[in-house]
């Protein structure tokens, strides 16, 4: 390893050479067709390092989700290991970086390929929870993931809750908290919209409540349904507003039927909105509402606040990581749907509070969740792992 570090201390005059990074996403590979917050974070991490001039290459597209219970994939795994090792011999990376390894999708490539190549091994968004060793279904994944976390030279986490759990296994000098981030400028209200404003949202000047999620069965669709029901009760009580729902999926028909029953003409479904057009949706709304049931980290909360929207959500899940209660939004106890409805009503009728929280939300995201600023520390750590000198600024 010492020889590797010496070789990596190469400069072209005063210009540092880029780090060569072997990149792997065991849960969902880049360009996976099903969007999710985790996929967005991994894609943005890859793009950030690439745009910073580093040579980052996807080592494999192998999806390791429940792979330990899929014996028909084991032969493919062995072939993929051999192929990845051949690629590493040609590419000669300085460091291996795995994004999002946990019990359901453990990193079964990096833990063998990185040591074989003699390069440092790092994990971004590592997750550790001992409860999964008690269940037969998740026990193999727990130990595979535990092995990779113990082997990693650096583990990055973007959740405070995960940081607490990881400290039980990973020493502090190898564990690094990186606050989640987005490209803040993309969501500014003063940016020129990509699409014309939607007059059907505001033809009668009612406040616009926005929610956004994929309509997958389970907590995502349940969260949208909770928003619809809460807004339906407010509508019955005479409050005037329009609910706009961004998203699509197999539960769309059920959600549309529920919305028609609860809200009639006061709801508008946009369908699936490309991510680069979501800022336009946020800019045309007045508040963002989504409970985030069992949400690990909801990127929508970052985006909505960056666009100046106060947020209504549940505390204790992903929203608590990025929303400040009573400052940038209102958070209710998990499952307290009366409080959830009450928070929506409170912001709906109080224009001054919405504006004050919206301004505070923009400042909060700009100060604490700017991707370009936060990910510089990841870059610095990867440079140190690769044996390069620290940047002078």
Secondary structure, DSSP 8 states (H G I E B T S, - for coil): -HHHHHHH--EETTEE---EEEEE-SSS-TT-SS--HHHHHHHHHHHHHHHTT-EEEEEE----TTGGG-GGGHHHHHHHHHHHHHHHHHH--SEEEEEEEBTTB--TTHHHHHHHHT-EEEEEEE---GGGGSSHHHHHHHHHHHHHHHH-SEEEES-HHHHHHHTTTS-GGGEEE----B-GGGG-TTS--SS---GGGSTT--EEEEEE----TTHHHHHHHHHHHHHHHHHHTT--EEEEEE--STTHHHHHHHHHHHHGGGEEEEE---HHHHHHHHHT-SEEE---TT-S--HHHHHHHHTT-EEEEETTSTHHHH--BTTTEEEE-TT-HHHHHHHHHHHHH-HHHHHHHHHHHHHHHHHH-BHHHHTHHHHHHHHHHHT------
